[in-house]
Amino acid sequence: MKQVKIWLEAMRLRTLPVSMSGVLMAIGLTVWQGLFRWQPAALCLVFALLAQIASNFANEYYDYKKGTDKKGRVGPRRGVTEGDIKPNTLRNVTYLTLAIACAVGCCMIPYGGWQIIPVGVLIAVFVLAYSAGPYPLSYHGLGELTVFIFYGMVPVIASYYVIADRSFDALAVLASMTIGFMGVNVLLVNNYRDMDDDKEAGKNTAVVIFGRKLASVAYLFNGFMAIAMLSPLWVVIYLSDKMVLPKWTFWAPAIYLVIHVAIWTMLNRNTGAKLNPLLGLTALNMLLFTIIMLMAFVI
């Protein structure tokens, strides 16, 4: 049981709502528009989860190899740093998980066509490029941009495309930016907490470059921008005489923003290990918003 717990910690389960939310948003949109197909939807969800788990493994392994992580770090326990997982084992599991994700991705080709292969290749490359390679993105202040694109725009737009039989929709693009801004905030909390350790290790995250004060402002801004991206949908729901979506759909942005501001307040009042729960709360707030929207689209 101890080993299971160690590997679950390495997966960073509290961050997985980030990858789930993009696919769930795409599922909701396709159901609402009568384009839903469950087989490609299931494949998209499994692929997204496996890709994020592989990314989390890779991040832990390559941070260890670069000496970025150290024992007794403020954040969640790192199994390879603490000696619970052998480095070579984590490396092998990382590439195995990524290979399985790629295999699942190949199963989407009958639904999305051969044109989705470049997208899959890019995702696989960036899973590793985030922490590895000659220019690791997370070490050069590009982590947030990477998350916005590959945990926001790509999963929503690509999943919509595959599920909806190679269709494209402008609302999916707006929704992808909503998910992108929310996902960036999960990373911001992580880097906000780790700023001192990252700075000491030479890991120049955006928070290290711009400081905690600006990161806090960005966190608050991102939450409101996430909701603003779907403003055309809110306007249509409010003004339309027809039941485009139920009026209770407005609970989604309202609940999200209330929780968002509360988490932001706690972010400014706490330091160190006390920030750990805020990462999970930010991800859960994102997932809650997505689930409410999914219910509105389905019902």
N, C-alpha and C positions, 0 to 999 in steps of 0.2 A: 504493500500500500504506500510505503514511503516513496518508492521509485515512481509510482503513478502520480503522486502529488508533485514530485520534483518536475516531471515532464509536463504536467498541467500548468505549473508555474511558468515553465519555459514557453509554453504556448501563449501566455498572457491573455487568458480568457476574457479578462475585463475589457480588452481592446477589440474583441471580435465583433461587437455591434457595429463597428465602423464599416467592415466589409459586408456585413449582413444588410445594413440599411440601404445601401445603393441598389442591391438586387431586389429587396422588398419594395422599394419605391417603384422600380421598373415593373414589377409584378402587378402592383396596384394600378398603375397607369394602363397596362395592357388589359387587365380585367375590365376596367372602367370603359375602355374603348372597344371591347369585344374582340380583342386580338390575342387573348391569353392562350398559351399552350403549356401544359404542365411539364412535359418531358424536358424541353430546353430550359424552362424555369428552374427545375431541380438541378440540372447540370450547372447552370450559372451560379446558383447558391453554393453548391459543393465546391466549384472551382474557386469562387471568391474566398471562401473560408480557408481552403488549402493554401491558396496563394498568400494570404495574410499570415497563416501559421508558419509557412516557409520563410516569410520575411522576418517574422519575430525570432525564429531560430537563427537566421542569418545575422540579424542585428546583434544577438547575444554572442554568437561565435566570433564575428569579426571585431566587435568591441573588445572581446577578450584578447584576441590576437594582437590588437593594436595597443593593449594595455590601458584602454580607456576605463574599464570597470575595475573596481578594487573591492576587496573584502570589506563587509560592513557598510556598503553603500546605502545611501538614504532611501533609494527606491526599492522595489520588490527584489527579493533574493534572486541572484543569478546563479543557477546551478553549476555552470562550468567554472565560474570564478571562485565559487566556494568549494569546489572539488567534488561536488555531488555527481557531475556528469563529466566523462572524459571528453576532452576537446575533439578528438577524432570521431568519437561517437556522435557528438552534436553536429559536426560537419557532415557526416554521412547521412544522418537523419534529415538534415536540412535539404540536401540534394535529392534524397529519396522523396521527401514530401513535395518538392518542386516538380519532380518527374511525374508523380501521380497527378498533380494539378495539371500538368501539360497533357497527360493522357486523357483526363476528363475534358480538357479544352478541345482536344481532337474529336471527341464525341459530339461536339457542337457543330462541326463542319456540315453535316447533313441539314442542319437547321439554319445556320448563318452563312453557309457558303465558304469557299476557299479564301475569300477576302478577309475573313476574321483571323487568319493565320498571322499576318503582321502584327495585329493587335495583341495576340497571345504571346508572340515573341517579345514584343516591347514590355509586356507585363513581367515576363520571366526575367528579362534583363534588369528591369528596375527593382525587382525583388532583391536582387543581389547588389545592384549599383547604389542602393540606399546607404549601405554600410561598407561595401567592398569595392575593389578595383582601384585604379590609380587616382581616381577623383571621387571618393565616396560623398554622395550628395548631402548626407546628414552632417558631415564634417565641414561643409562650406555654406551653411545657411540656406540650403535648398530643400530641407526636409519638408517644410510646410507646403511649398509649391508642389513637391512630389505627391504629397498626400492629397492635395486639392485635385490634382489631375487623376491619379491612379486609385484613389479611394472615393472620389466624388464623381468626376465627369465620366471617366472610362466605365466604371461598373454600371452606372445608370443608363448611359447612352448605348453601350455595347449590349447590355442585357436586354434592353428594350428592342434593339435591332434583331437580336437572335430570337427572342420570344415571339415578337410580332411579325415573324416571317419576313425579315429583311426590310422592315418599315422604319421610317424616321419621323420624329415628332418634335416640334419646337418646345413643347411643354416638358419633354424629357430632358432637353438641354437646360432649361431653367431649374428643373428639379435636381439635375446633376450638380449644379452650382450650389444649391441649398445643401445637399449632402456634403459637398466639398468643404464649404465653410464650417459646417458642424464637425467634420472629421479633423480639420486643421486644429480645432480647439482641443481635441483629445491630445494631439501631439504637443500643443503649446503648454498644457498642464504638465506633461511629462518633462519637457525641457525647462520649464519654469522651476520645477522642483530640483532638477539635476544641474542647474546652471553653474554652481560653484565647482562641483565635481568635473563637469564638462570643461570648464575654463581651465582648470588645473591640468587636465589631460590633453588639452589642445584641440578639443572638439568644438569647433566654432558653429554652434547652432545659431539660429536667428535670435534666440533669447540671449545667448552669450554676446552676440554682436551688438544688439540694440538695447539690452538690459531688461530687467524685470518690469520696470514701470511701463515701458512701451509695450511689452508683451501682454501686460494686464489690459491695457487699452485695446490692443488688437483682439484679445479674447472677447471683450465686451462687444466690440464692433462686429466681429465675425458672426456672433449670434443674431444680431439684428439684420445683418446683410443676408444671412441664411433665409430668414423669413421674408425679407424684401424681394428676394429673387422670385418668389412665387406670387408677388403682388398682383399680376394679371389674373391669376386664378382666384385670389381673394375678392378682387373687384367683380369678376363674373358671378361668383357665388352670391355676393351681396346685392348686385343690381338685377340679376336675372329673375324674371317672373317664373320661369320653369325650374323644376327641381334638378338643376345641374348636378349639385352635390348637396347633401343635407346641411342645414345651417349649423349643426353641431360640429361641422368640420372646423369651424373657427376655434374650437377648443384646442386643436392641435397647436397653432401658433401661440395661443394665449398661455397654455400650460408650459410650453417650451420656454417662452420668454421669462415667465415667473421663476421657473427653476434655474434658468440660465443666469439671471441676475443674482439669485441667491447663491449659486456656486461661485460667481465672480466676487461677491462680497466675501465669501470664505477664503477665496484665493488670496485676497489682499490682506487677510487677517492672520494667515497661518504660514508656517515655514516648515522645511524639513519633512520628516515622515508624516506629519499631519496633513500634508498635501496628497498623500497616496490615495485616500478615498475619493478625492475630487476627480481623479482621472476616470475612475469607474463610473462616478455619478455623471460626468460629462458624456461618456459613451452611452450610458443608460438613458439619459435625457434625449439624446439623438435617436436611440432606438424607440423610445416611447412616442416621440413625434412621428416617426415613420410608421409605427403600428397603428396609431390613430388615423393617419392618412390612408393607410392600407384598408382599414375598416371602412372608411368613408368611400373609397373608390369601389370596394367590393359590394357594399350595401346599396 
